[in-house]
Structure formats: C-alpha cells, structure tokens
Amino acid sequence: MLGIGIVTYQRRSLLERLIASVAELTDSPHELVVAEDGSEDGSAEWAREQGLRVVSGANRGVAWNKNRALFALARLGCDPLVLLEDDALPVVDGWERDWIEGTRAWHHLACDPKVARHAVSGAGTPTDPFVSPAATGFCMSISAKVLDLVGYFDSRFVGYGHEHSEWTSRIKRAGYGFQPITLPDGRGFKGQLFLTGGLALVKVKGTGTAAQARANREVGRLLAGEPVFRRPWRTSEERASFLAEQAAAKIDGASLAARLDARSSG
C-alpha cells in the first residue's frame, strides 16, 4: 500500500490545506502519517483532532522529521513511500498514480515544477522521467526495497538544508534512482529523476536560515565517503527518543529498530 508522509513545521495553514488536498485528490488506498517537528502553532493538536496519525516531538530539524514519517510508514508496511513537505500541494485528481508507477520502476523520484528548465532529457512521466543534475526535496519517493538498503536521512543534519541531496546521493551510490548524463563540460553525472507529479509548490517564506544551510552543506561534504546505510539515530539516546515518539503515535517500532541495528552492524 502507498505510504504518504507529510513533513511540517510552523505552517499550520499550509498543513490544513495540504491535508484537504490529499484527502480530495488521492484515489489509491494509502496510509497517511504527519511528521510534525515541535511547532508552536497547534499543528500537531489540529492534526490529531482530525483523526490523523501524528509523529511529533521536540524540534530536531528536517532530517529527523522526515525520518519520523519514513520509519512509521515502513513499520506500517507501505511501498512505495512518498514524502510531501508542507509547501507541496496535489492539484490533479489521482496525482499519486504516477508516483506509484514511477517509484516501482525507478525506486527513487523527486518533483520540482521548475525542473523542466534544467532537464537534459525526459518528459517528466513515470516511464520517461526528467533527468537533471539538480536535486530537490519538497517531494520525494522511495521504494521499500531501497529504503531497506540505504536507510534514512542522517541525523547529523541539524535544522534546514542539504539533507535531501545527501540521501539522494547515497541512493545513487547504491545503484538506484538515476540515469547517467554528460554535462556540457564533459563530466559524467548521475542525473536525478523527476516527475511532473501532479503537484504545485506553494510560495512561502522558509523556516530555515542561511547559516543552517551553510553548516549542513559542510556536514554533507564530510559524510561523502561514508557507507550508504544510515539508521534514523546515531546514539542510544537518539534511539530511545526516536522510538518514544513513534510509540506515542501508536507505532511499535521495536522489531524494525532491531532489524536496523542488525543491518547497521552487519
């Protein structure tokens, strides 16, 4: 079953709009999880009042928050998994069908309404996605197979910025979610795959800072040579905190956590 993770922070009005759009325009059976990063605007409380499954906790940044959704959806047995940030908006009835088909074929896809300007090939469809040297994170998908292989966003990314490109780079290193392209300067590159995706990007002021983005860019540089697999946590303290958040959302993560720990040490 399709898993949809909505990733939000301090944007309740956008969250409400996105939830309504997903409910109206999603035709396929799916599980929905809201990952809420410690907002002070009542987002988590509102979502729970709607009967939605919400995984929340202290503000830990985009990487941790995306992992909240991915882990819950994986534990619920979803495949594929689609992450929507709160400034994404489905605008086409049955928008998710392309994501299901495309992720089954390519295992990892992204969406950016502007990517056609920078694409070197492709039509933005599930069978012929755009291929671009760009990277984006406002909507991304992954298959359960590749999530099991590559794992989660790295918790060393704090706040906002670059966590999505580092995750995508590991997926490419594992052999999925790209097509080889040659840049104008002759360099070979693993181009990211994009759908038009039935989505719009809502223009809104970002919640991150330039300083966070710069710091995370350096984190990404330092992680470039590490193994592709990541757990959602780095320490026993992070593990306990992460699983407590899942348990509060009635996600029993013990068996999946044990499997991830064994995978990490294997």
C-alpha positions as CSV (number, residue, x, y, z in Angstrom):
1,M,0.0,0.0,0.0
2,L,1.1,3.5,-0.7
3,G,2.5,5.5,2.2
4,I,2.3,9.3,2.3
5,G,4.3,11.2,4.8
6,I,3.6,14.9,5.4
7,V,6.5,16.8,6.8
8,T,5.6,20.0,8.6
9,Y,6.9,22.7,10.9
10,Q,5.3,26.0,12.0
11,R,2.9,26.1,8.9
12,R,-0.5,25.1,10.2
13,S,-2.4,26.9,7.5
14,L,-0.4,25.1,4.8
15,L,-0.8,21.8,6.6
16,E,-4.5,22.1,6.7
17,R,-4.6,23.0,3.0
18,L,-2.3,20.1,2.1
19,I,-4.3,17.5,4.2
20,A,-7.6,18.7,2.5
21,S,-6.0,18.4,-1.0
22,V,-4.6,14.9,-0.3
23,A,-8.0,13.8,1.0
24,E,-9.8,15.1,-2.0
25,L,-7.4,14.1,-4.8
26,T,-5.8,10.8,-3.7
27,D,-7.6,7.9,-5.2
28,S,-5.4,5.0,-4.2
29,P,-5.6,3.2,-0.8
30,H,-2.9,4.6,1.4
31,E,-1.5,5.2,4.9
32,L,-1.0,8.8,5.9
33,V,1.5,10.0,8.6
34,V,2.0,13.6,9.7
35,A,5.6,14.2,10.9
36,E,5.4,17.4,13.0
37,D,8.6,19.0,14.2
38,G,7.6,20.6,17.5
39,S,5.6,23.5,16.1
40,E,4.1,26.1,18.5
41,D,1.1,26.8,16.2
42,G,-1.1,23.9,17.2
43,S,-0.3,21.9,14.1
44,A,0.1,18.6,15.9
45,E,-3.0,19.1,18.0
46,W,-5.1,20.1,15.0
47,A,-4.0,17.0,13.0
48,R,-4.8,14.7,15.9
49,E,-8.2,16.2,16.2
50,Q,-8.8,15.2,12.5
51,G,-8.1,11.6,13.5
52,L,-4.7,11.6,11.7
53,R,-1.6,9.7,12.8
54,V,0.9,12.2,14.0
55,V,4.5,11.6,15.0
56,S,5.9,14.6,16.8
57,G,8.4,15.7,19.4
58,A,10.9,18.4,20.1
59,N,12.2,20.4,17.2
60,R,15.0,18.4,15.7
61,G,15.2,19.6,12.1
62,V,14.2,18.4,8.7
63,A,16.3,15.2,8.6
64,W,14.9,13.9,11.9
65,N,11.4,14.9,11.0
66,K,11.5,13.2,7.6
67,N,12.7,10.1,9.4
68,R,9.7,10.2,11.7
69,A,7.5,9.7,8.7
70,L,9.7,7.2,6.8
71,F,10.0,4.9,9.9
72,A,6.3,5.0,10.7
73,L,5.3,4.2,7.1
74,A,7.9,1.5,6.8
75,R,6.6,-0.1,10.1
76,L,3.1,0.0,8.6
77,G,4.4,-2.0,5.6
78,C,4.0,0.7,3.0
79,D,5.5,0.5,-0.5
80,P,6.2,2.9,-2.1
81,L,6.7,5.8,0.3
82,V,6.2,9.4,-0.7
83,L,7.3,12.4,1.4
84,L,5.5,15.7,0.9
85,E,6.8,18.8,2.6
86,D,4.1,21.2,3.7
87,D,4.7,23.6,0.8
88,A,3.7,20.8,-1.7
89,L,0.2,20.7,-2.9
90,P,-1.5,18.0,-5.1
91,V,-3.5,19.7,-7.8
92,V,-4.5,16.8,-10.1
93,D,-7.0,14.1,-9.3
94,G,-5.2,10.8,-8.9
95,W,-1.8,12.6,-8.6
96,E,-0.3,9.7,-6.7
97,R,-0.7,7.2,-9.5
98,D,2.4,8.5,-11.3
99,W,4.4,8.3,-8.1
100,I,3.3,4.7,-7.6
101,E,4.1,3.6,-11.1
102,G,7.3,5.6,-11.3
103,T,8.7,4.5,-8.0
104,R,8.1,0.9,-8.9
105,A,10.2,1.4,-12.0
106,W,13.0,3.7,-10.7
107,H,12.9,3.3,-6.9
108,H,13.5,7.0,-6.2
109,L,12.0,10.1,-7.7
110,A,11.6,13.8,-6.9
111,C,9.4,16.6,-8.1
112,D,10.1,20.3,-8.9
113,P,7.8,22.4,-11.0
114,K,10.9,24.2,-12.5
115,V,13.0,21.2,-13.3
116,A,11.9,21.1,-17.0
117,R,14.1,24.2,-17.5
118,H,17.2,22.3,-16.3
119,A,16.5,18.8,-17.5
120,V,18.8,17.3,-20.1
121,S,16.3,14.6,-21.2
122,G,13.0,13.0,-20.4
123,A,9.3,14.0,-20.4
124,G,8.5,14.0,-16.7
125,T,6.4,10.8,-16.9
126,P,6.7,7.6,-14.9
127,T,8.2,5.8,-17.9
128,D,10.4,8.7,-19.0
129,P,11.2,10.9,-16.1
130,F,13.1,14.2,-16.4
131,V,16.8,13.7,-15.9
132,S,18.6,16.6,-14.3
133,P,21.8,17.4,-12.3
134,A,19.7,19.3,-9.8
135,A,18.4,18.0,-6.5
136,T,15.3,18.9,-4.6
137,G,13.4,17.8,-1.5
138,F,9.9,19.2,-1.4
139,C,8.5,15.9,-2.7
140,M,10.5,12.6,-2.9
141,S,9.6,9.0,-3.2
142,I,11.4,5.8,-2.4
143,S,10.7,2.1,-2.7
144,A,10.7,-0.2,0.4
145,K,13.5,-2.2,-1.2
146,V,15.8,0.8,-1.5
147,L,14.8,2.2,1.9
148,D,15.9,-1.1,3.4
149,L,19.2,-0.9,1.5
150,V,20.1,2.7,2.0
151,G,18.2,3.6,5.2
152,Y,17.3,7.1,6.5
153,F,18.3,10.7,6.5
154,D,21.4,11.3,8.5
155,S,20.6,12.7,11.9
156,R,23.8,14.8,11.9
157,F,22.0,17.3,9.7
158,V,20.6,19.9,12.1
159,G,17.9,22.4,11.1
160,Y,17.4,23.0,7.5
161,G,19.2,22.2,4.2
162,H,21.1,19.6,2.2
163,E,19.8,16.5,4.0
164,H,17.8,15.5,0.9
165,S,20.7,15.8,-1.5
166,E,22.9,13.6,0.7
167,W,20.2,11.0,1.0
168,T,19.7,11.0,-2.8
169,S,23.5,10.7,-3.3
170,R,23.5,7.5,-1.2
171,I,20.6,6.1,-3.2
172,K,22.5,6.8,-6.4
173,R,25.7,5.2,-5.0
174,A,23.6,2.1,-4.2
175,G,22.6,2.0,-7.9
176,Y,19.1,3.4,-7.9
177,G,17.2,6.5,-8.8
178,F,19.4,8.0,-11.6
179,Q,20.3,7.9,-15.2
180,P,23.8,8.7,-16.4
181,I,24.2,12.0,-18.2
182,T,27.1,14.1,-19.6
183,L,27.3,17.7,-18.5
184,P,28.2,20.4,-21.0
185,D,31.8,20.5,-19.7
186,G,32.1,16.8,-20.5
187,R,31.8,15.5,-16.9
188,G,29.7,12.4,-16.3
189,F,27.0,12.7,-13.7
190,K,24.3,10.6,-12.2
191,G,21.2,12.7,-13.0
192,Q,18.3,12.7,-10.5
193,L,15.0,11.6,-11.8
194,F,11.9,13.9,-11.6
195,L,8.2,13.7,-12.3
196,T,5.9,16.5,-13.2
197,G,4.0,14.7,-10.4
198,G,0.6,16.4,-10.3
199,L,1.9,18.8,-7.6
200,A,2.3,22.5,-7.2
201,L,4.8,24.3,-5.0
202,V,3.3,26.9,-2.7
203,K,5.4,30.0,-2.4
204,V,6.1,30.7,1.2
205,K,9.0,32.0,3.3
206,G,11.3,29.3,4.5
207,T,11.6,28.4,8.2
208,G,15.4,27.7,8.0
209,T,18.3,30.1,7.9
210,A,21.3,30.6,5.6
211,A,23.6,29.7,8.5
212,Q,21.9,26.4,8.9
213,A,22.2,25.7,5.2
214,R,25.9,26.5,5.2
215,A,26.6,24.3,8.2
216,N,24.6,21.4,6.6
217,R,26.5,21.8,3.4
218,E,29.7,21.2,5.3
219,V,28.1,18.2,7.0
220,G,27.2,16.7,3.6
221,R,30.8,17.2,2.4
222,L,32.2,15.4,5.5
223,L,29.8,12.5,5.0
224,A,30.5,11.9,1.3
225,G,32.7,8.8,1.8
226,E,30.7,7.0,4.5
227,P,28.8,3.8,3.8
228,V,25.4,4.2,2.2
229,F,23.3,2.8,5.0
230,R,22.0,5.0,7.9
231,R,19.7,4.4,10.8
232,P,17.5,7.3,11.9
233,W,19.6,7.6,15.0
234,R,23.3,7.8,15.9
235,T,23.4,7.1,19.6
236,S,21.4,5.1,22.2
237,E,19.9,8.4,23.5
238,E,18.7,9.3,20.0
239,R,17.4,5.8,19.5
240,A,15.3,6.0,22.7
241,S,14.0,9.4,21.9
242,F,13.0,8.4,18.4
243,L,11.2,5.2,19.4
244,A,9.4,7.1,22.2
245,E,8.0,9.5,19.6
246,Q,6.9,6.5,17.5
247,A,5.3,4.8,20.4
248,A,3.3,8.0,21.3
249,A,1.8,7.7,17.8
250,K,1.0,4.0,18.4
251,I,3.8,2.8,16.2
252,D,5.5,-0.2,17.8
253,G,9.0,0.2,16.3
254,A,10.9,-2.4,18.4
255,S,11.1,-5.0,15.7
256,L,12.1,-2.6,12.9
257,A,14.6,-0.9,15.2
258,A,16.2,-4.2,16.0
259,R,16.4,-5.1,12.3
260,L,18.0,-1.7,11.5
261,D,20.5,-2.1,14.3
262,A,21.5,-5.6,13.0
263,R,21.7,-4.2,9.4
264,S,24.0,-1.4,10.6
265,S,26.4,-3.7,12.3
266,G,26.3,-6.4,9.6
